[in-house]
Structure formats: structure tokens, C-alpha cells
Amino acid sequence: MPPLLPLWLRRADPDAVALRLPDRLIRYRESPSLACKKLQIIEGTASEIAIAFFTGSTVFPLSPRLNPPHRARFIALAEESPKNTALIITTSGSENAPKAIRLTWRSIAAGARMVNRAVHLQAGDVWLAALPLCHIGGAMIPYRCWRAGATALIHHGFQPDHVLRDLNIHRVTHLSLVPVMLDRLLEADPTPPPPSLRVVLVGGANLDPSLHQRALAAGWPVVPVYGMTETCATATFFRQPLPGVRCRVTSSHTLDIATPARMAGYLGEPDIDEWVITQDVGEITASGEVHVASRTAASWKTNS
């Protein structure tokens, strides 16, 4: 087991809940009893993926959207991934062929550290994960929680009534959504969320200003974020780069990102250098705000 995850688990309250699954609780003290494999390729429920993460092995959660040729190719390449790989995860591939990303333990740790500081995640907090754990927005939630000694509350898919129920029952403090999820929650219940909810990260697509204002008016503590699989999910927070992250705009008005939470490289390809070069169109204002005009899913490139 790599050194980082055991360190996080050992310094947490052993009786605290590390994972709250639909049918099971796993406490921090249970981590030594879980089997650790060199590489776990998981095609299953969110619970099965979360438990694989908890073992500290290299995990490759397969997206059900992968077609058979891509799936077979990625599995073959994953068997040859470097030893320092913590997570192999695919991009959405909604516009181009999906790519599989190699993330190291150092990248995972940096991504968790930066976001945890921004959202003030601490022991005793509960982060509800309704995003798919086979994609980076969902996958990073358990790692952030374990670094802080908090609880990852895992849902099998997104159901608005289940999310609204558990916000109250489990005193959820943090929640991650994409815009369409936020819209459905507001439609299901226009009343303010419980006061325990401190942060709602909304990313994955541009957040329409009218939806943002509607959520704020209803009392939802929404924080727009921007990032991608190649940057461990999050690079900006309230349109400002997280501490340690740098952004620049190219002559073609696309964004480049340098972050300690960057990927090691694409599966089957060499490691990258400092900058992740995206095809997202955007601008950086004089005050340092990063505004993304359009996003191009699964089309990232890298160079120095």
C-alpha cells in the first residue's frame, strides 16, 4: 500500500466513519483488514469502486459508457501502468474518443489538499458523492474526505429525493454537482437546504448565470468550479485559480493550466511536463478571474 493513504487513515479518529455506503458503514479503523491488490480494474457499483479506493491500490474504475474496443485497449494498457499510479480514469469522450488518464498519489494528494483548504473540509464533515465514481468529479470526493478525516457518503447514482433526504438525515456539509443536478434539486424542493450544508461545488459544464442566481436566492451555497480529469477535477474556485495553480491564455484564446495536481500522462503515453494544454476557450481578467466561454470535452492536449 502506498504511504500516503495509510498516513491519512491512521491520523483520523478510528471510530469515525470513512465510508457510508447504502448498505454498509466502513470506519477508519477497518482499513488494515481490507485486501490490497496491485491493480484493481472495477466495473461495478459506486460502493465497489469506493471500497477499492479505500484499499490504497491502483484503481481503474471502468465507465459503463466505454465501447468494447476502447475498454479492451485501456485494460491492456493499465496492466503496464507505472508503479506510482494511484488512479486510472477516463475522460467522457462525448465529442472525441475518450482517453485514460494516469494520476499519481502525489497528484491526488495535491488535488485533495488544495480543494480541502478552499472548502474548509475537516474531521466530522460529510461529503455526499452522487457523481459517478468512474469519473474524476466523483472519484476525488473520497480521497478529499480521507485526507481530512471526514466521511464520504456514497450514492448509487443521482436521485434528487435521495439527495434531499440525506442532506438532512446525515448532516451533509459538502456536495458536488453538475449544473443539471442543481437544477433538478431546485425543481424538486425550492426551499433552502439544511444549515449544515456549507459548500456546493458545481462544475463539469458552464453554470448558467440564471441557474446560479436561482440557487443563491434559494439559499444554496453554490461555488462555481472549473477543472478536468487532467487536473484532478478542480483548478479554479469562484473563477480564481486555487493556490498553486497557474492559468494562461494562448494566442488562440484557449486555456493552459499548470498545477501540482496535474496528471502524470495519458495511459500508454509518456509523462507530460508542466502545462496541461486544453482546447477550452476562455479569458483571464485583469483581476485574475478565469472565464471559460466554451468547453471541449475529452480533447485535452499536453506539452511543455
Backbone torsions as a table, in degrees:
resi	resn	phi	psi	omega
1	MET	NA	131.7	179.7
2	PRO	-59.7	156.5	-172.9
3	PRO	-70.6	-27.0	-172.0
4	LEU	-68.3	-52.5	-176.1
5	LEU	-62.1	-46.2	176.3
6	PRO	-57.8	-35.3	177.9
7	LEU	-63.1	-45.9	178.7
8	TRP	-60.5	-44.9	-175.7
9	LEU	-68.7	-37.3	-178.4
10	ARG	-68.6	-32.2	-176.8
11	ARG	-84.8	-4.8	177.5
12	ALA	-82.8	161.1	173.2
13	ASP	-61.3	119.6	-175.5
14	PRO	-62.1	-24.3	179.7
15	ASP	-89.3	-7.6	179.1
16	ALA	-71.4	154.4	-179.6
17	VAL	-84.5	119.9	176.7
18	ALA	-84.4	-40.3	-179.2
19	LEU	-133.6	123.9	171.1
20	ARG	-108.8	106.4	-179.0
21	LEU	-99.7	165.1	-179.4
22	PRO	-57.0	-30.5	-176.4
23	ASP	-125.6	13.3	-173.3
24	ARG	-164.7	147.0	170.7
25	LEU	-110.5	139.1	173.4
26	ILE	-122.5	121.0	-179.2
27	ARG	-93.5	161.3	-176.7
28	TYR	-59.5	-32.3	-177.7
29	ARG	-68.9	-14.7	-176.7
30	GLU	-82.2	-9.5	-173.0
31	SER	-58.1	-38.4	-178.1
32	PRO	-65.4	-22.4	-175.7
33	SER	-85.0	-9.1	-178.6
34	LEU	-84.4	135.9	-177.3
35	ALA	-69.5	141.4	178.7
36	CYS	-116.5	126.1	177.0
37	LYS	-111.1	159.9	-179.5
38	LYS	-63.7	-46.5	179.1
39	LEU	-140.9	129.4	175.6
40	GLN	-117.3	116.6	174.2
41	ILE	-99.5	114.2	-169.5
42	ILE	-115.3	126.8	171.6
43	GLU	-128.9	87.5	-173.8
44	GLY	-161.8	-153.9	-177.2
45	THR	-77.4	167.8	176.1
46	ALA	-60.5	-35.8	177.7
47	SER	-62.3	-44.5	-179.5
48	GLU	-64.4	-37.8	178.3
49	ILE	-68.1	-44.8	-178.9
50	ALA	-62.2	-40.9	178.2
51	ILE	-64.7	-37.6	176.7
52	ALA	-62.8	-43.2	176.0
53	PHE	-56.1	-40.6	-173.3
54	PHE	-67.2	-21.2	179.7
55	THR	-75.3	-17.7	-179.8
56	GLY	83.5	6.1	177.9
57	SER	-83.0	172.5	170.8
58	THR	-71.5	126.8	-175.0
59	VAL	-122.0	136.1	174.3
60	PHE	-124.7	94.4	176.9
61	PRO	-80.8	118.7	-175.5
62	LEU	-81.4	129.3	175.4
63	SER	-73.8	135.5	177.2
64	PRO	-66.1	-11.6	-179.9
65	ARG	-83.2	-8.8	179.9
66	LEU	-68.3	133.2	176.0
67	ASN	-80.2	161.7	-174.1
68	PRO	-54.5	-42.8	179.8
69	PRO	-63.3	-44.3	178.4
70	HIS	-63.9	-41.9	-179.1
71	ARG	-59.5	-49.2	-178.2
72	ALA	-63.1	-41.4	-179.1
73	ARG	-65.3	-45.8	-178.3
74	PHE	-65.1	-38.9	179.5
75	ILE	-63.6	-42.6	178.9
76	ALA	-62.9	-42.9	179.6
77	LEU	-68.8	-34.5	-178.2
78	ALA	-62.2	-32.5	-179.8
79	GLU	-63.8	-20.3	-178.7
80	GLU	-105.9	12.7	-176.7
81	SER	-68.0	148.8	-179.1
82	PRO	-60.1	157.6	-175.2
83	LYS	-65.6	-25.9	-176.9
84	ASN	-83.6	6.5	-178.9
85	THR	-74.4	129.1	176.3
86	ALA	-97.1	-40.9	-171.4
87	LEU	-144.0	133.5	170.6
88	ILE	-114.1	126.0	-173.8
89	ILE	-147.8	144.9	-173.9
90	THR	-96.7	153.0	170.7
91	THR	-77.4	171.8	-174.3
92	SER	-70.3	-35.4	-178.9
93	GLY	67.6	26.8	-174.9
94	SER	-72.7	-24.2	-179.7
95	GLU	-118.3	-30.5	177.6
96	ASN	-128.9	-180.0	178.3
97	ALA	-61.9	137.5	179.1
98	PRO	-65.7	155.2	174.1
99	LYS	-123.6	152.9	176.9
100	ALA	-103.9	133.0	-173.4
101	ILE	-105.9	136.6	173.0
102	ARG	-98.5	121.3	176.8
103	LEU	-116.3	131.1	179.5
104	THR	-87.2	168.3	175.1
105	TRP	-63.5	-34.2	178.0
106	ARG	-64.4	-40.5	177.9
107	SER	-65.4	-45.2	178.3
108	ILE	-58.9	-44.2	-178.9
109	ALA	-64.3	-42.5	179.7
110	ALA	-65.3	-43.7	179.2
111	GLY	-62.4	-42.3	178.8
112	ALA	-66.2	-42.3	-178.6
113	ARG	-61.5	-47.5	-175.5
114	MET	-65.1	-44.5	-179.3
115	VAL	-70.2	-41.1	-179.2
116	ASN	-59.4	-39.3	177.6
117	ARG	-66.7	-38.6	-178.2
118	ALA	-67.8	-36.1	-176.4
119	VAL	-101.5	2.1	178.3
120	HIS	57.2	44.1	177.7
121	LEU	-73.8	134.4	-176.6
122	GLN	-145.9	170.0	178.2
123	ALA	-56.4	138.6	-178.4
124	GLY	95.2	-16.5	177.8
125	ASP	-76.1	161.8	179.8
126	VAL	-131.4	123.2	178.4
127	TRP	-109.7	118.8	-179.3
128	LEU	-85.3	126.8	-178.9
129	ALA	-110.9	100.6	174.6
130	ALA	-108.4	-7.5	173.5
131	LEU	-74.7	151.8	179.7
132	PRO	-61.4	132.8	178.5
133	LEU	-76.9	-6.3	175.6
134	CYS	-86.1	0.8	173.3
135	HIS	-123.9	158.1	-166.1
136	ILE	-64.9	-34.4	-179.5
137	GLY	-60.3	-36.0	176.6
138	GLY	-84.7	-38.7	-174.8
139	ALA	-62.5	-33.8	-177.2
140	MET	-72.8	-18.9	-176.0
141	ILE	-60.9	-51.3	178.4
142	PRO	-59.6	-40.9	-179.4
143	TYR	-63.0	-41.0	176.7
144	ARG	-61.0	-43.8	-178.8
145	CYS	-62.6	-44.9	-176.7
146	TRP	-69.1	-30.0	175.6
147	ARG	-66.5	-31.0	-177.2
148	ALA	-96.4	-8.0	-174.4
149	GLY	76.4	23.2	-179.3
150	ALA	-96.6	-178.6	-178.2
151	THR	-107.3	131.1	171.6
152	ALA	-95.8	115.8	179.0
153	LEU	-96.2	111.7	-170.1
154	ILE	-99.3	127.4	172.4
155	HIS	-107.6	146.9	174.3
156	HIS	-90.3	83.3	-177.6
157	GLY	89.2	173.8	-176.9
158	PHE	-104.4	117.1	173.2
159	GLN	-130.2	114.0	-173.8
160	PRO	-52.1	-42.2	-178.1
161	ASP	-66.1	-35.0	177.4
162	HIS	-69.3	-40.4	177.9
163	VAL	-63.3	-48.4	-178.9
164	LEU	-62.1	-38.0	177.3
165	ARG	-62.8	-48.6	-173.9
166	ASP	-74.9	-23.6	173.8
167	LEU	-56.1	-37.2	-179.3
168	ASN	-85.3	-45.9	-173.7
169	ILE	-64.5	-42.2	-171.6
170	HIS	-105.8	12.1	177.9
171	ARG	48.5	55.5	-178.9
172	VAL	-65.0	135.2	180.0
173	THR	-104.7	-26.7	-175.7
174	HIS	-136.2	146.6	-177.1
175	LEU	-148.2	140.1	176.4
176	SER	-117.3	134.2	-177.2
177	LEU	-141.5	161.1	161.7
178	VAL	-101.2	162.1	-172.9
179	PRO	-54.2	-39.7	-177.9
180	VAL	-65.0	-31.6	176.0
181	MET	-66.0	-44.5	178.3
182	LEU	-59.1	-43.5	179.5
183	ASP	-61.0	-42.7	-179.1
184	ARG	-68.8	-34.4	176.8
185	LEU	-66.6	-40.8	178.7
186	LEU	-66.6	-35.0	176.6
187	GLU	-68.5	-38.3	-177.9
188	ALA	-71.1	-34.0	-178.4
189	ASP	-154.2	104.6	-177.5
190	PRO	-79.9	-1.5	-178.9
191	THR	-79.5	160.6	-179.8
192	PRO	-61.8	149.0	175.7
193	PRO	-71.2	168.5	178.5
194	PRO	-61.4	151.2	-176.8
195	PRO	-64.8	-16.4	178.1
196	SER	-66.5	-24.9	-177.3
197	LEU	-75.7	113.9	-175.0
198	ARG	-102.7	-30.3	-173.3
199	VAL	-142.9	131.9	171.9
200	VAL	-124.8	104.3	177.5
201	LEU	-79.6	129.3	179.6
202	VAL	-125.1	117.4	-179.1
203	GLY	-150.8	-161.4	179.7
204	GLY	87.2	-20.3	178.2
205	ALA	-164.0	163.7	178.8
206	ASN	-63.6	133.7	178.8
207	LEU	-88.4	114.2	-179.4
208	ASP	-60.7	132.0	-178.0
209	PRO	-55.9	-35.9	-179.5
210	SER	-67.8	-37.9	176.4
211	LEU	-67.2	-40.6	178.2
212	HIS	-60.2	-46.9	-179.6
213	GLN	-66.3	-36.8	178.1
214	ARG	-64.3	-39.9	179.1
215	ALA	-67.1	-43.7	179.1
216	LEU	-63.2	-40.4	179.5
217	ALA	-64.1	-29.6	179.0
218	ALA	-85.5	-0.2	176.0
219	GLY	92.5	12.5	179.2
220	TRP	-85.1	127.0	-177.3
221	PRO	-80.4	71.6	-172.0
222	VAL	-81.4	134.6	175.4
223	VAL	-123.8	111.6	175.8
224	PRO	-69.7	132.7	177.9
225	VAL	-129.2	158.0	178.9
226	TYR	-137.8	137.2	177.1
227	GLY	179.4	-164.5	-175.6
228	MET	-162.2	174.2	179.7
229	THR	-57.6	-39.1	-176.5
230	GLU	-69.1	-11.7	179.3
231	THR	-120.0	28.9	-178.9
232	CYS	54.7	37.5	170.6
233	ALA	90.3	-42.2	-168.8
234	THR	-131.8	128.4	175.8
235	ALA	-121.8	-31.4	178.5
236	THR	-126.5	155.3	-174.7
237	PHE	-139.7	118.0	-171.6
238	PHE	54.8	38.7	177.6
239	ARG	68.0	5.7	175.5
240	GLN	-105.2	136.8	175.6
241	PRO	-57.6	138.0	174.0
242	LEU	-61.4	151.2	176.8
243	PRO	-53.9	127.8	-176.7
244	GLY	97.7	-9.2	179.7
245	VAL	-103.0	138.5	175.2
246	ARG	-122.5	141.4	177.4
247	CYS	-126.6	148.6	175.4
248	ARG	-144.6	157.3	179.0
249	VAL	-112.0	133.8	-178.4
250	THR	-86.0	175.6	178.3
251	SER	-64.5	-21.2	177.4
252	SER	-94.3	10.9	175.7
253	HIS	69.1	21.2	173.4
254	THR	-97.6	162.8	-173.8
255	LEU	-98.7	140.9	168.2
256	ASP	-113.8	146.1	-179.1
257	ILE	-132.5	130.9	171.2
258	ALA	-116.0	125.5	-175.7
259	THR	-152.6	145.0	174.4
260	PRO	-66.9	-12.8	178.1
261	ALA	-95.1	21.2	-178.4
262	ARG	-75.3	158.6	176.3
263	MET	-64.5	159.9	171.0
264	ALA	-75.9	-36.8	-180.0
265	GLY	165.6	-179.6	175.9
266	TYR	-82.4	150.1	-180.0
267	LEU	-60.2	127.6	-179.7
268	GLY	84.0	3.8	-179.3
269	GLU	-124.0	163.5	-180.0
270	PRO	-65.7	162.6	175.0
271	ASP	-62.7	150.7	177.7
272	ILE	-90.4	174.1	174.4
273	ASP	-97.9	-143.8	-167.5
274	GLU	-73.6	-40.0	-169.5
275	TRP	-102.7	137.8	168.1
276	VAL	-96.5	122.2	-177.1
277	ILE	-101.2	114.2	-178.9
278	THR	-98.9	173.0	171.4
279	GLN	-109.7	16.3	175.9
280	ASP	-75.4	132.1	-179.8
281	VAL	-88.9	131.7	-179.6
282	GLY	-165.1	-175.1	177.9
283	GLU	-145.9	159.5	176.3
284	ILE	-120.0	122.3	-176.7
285	THR	-77.5	171.6	179.3
286	ALA	-61.3	-27.8	179.7
287	SER	-86.9	1.8	176.7
288	GLY	92.2	4.6	178.7
289	GLU	-73.2	138.2	178.5
290	VAL	-101.2	116.2	178.9
291	HIS	-110.4	123.3	-179.0
292	VAL	-101.8	117.4	-178.3
293	ALA	-83.6	-38.1	178.7
294	SER	-153.4	149.0	-179.2
295	ARG	-115.9	142.2	176.8
296	THR	-116.2	103.8	-173.9
297	ALA	-66.1	139.1	171.3
298	ALA	54.6	39.9	179.1
299	SER	-132.6	27.1	-176.6
300	TRP	-70.6	148.3	172.8
301	LYS	-124.6	165.0	177.8
302	THR	-138.0	146.2	167.7
303	ASN	-163.0	-176.4	-179.4
304	SER	-89.1	NA	NA
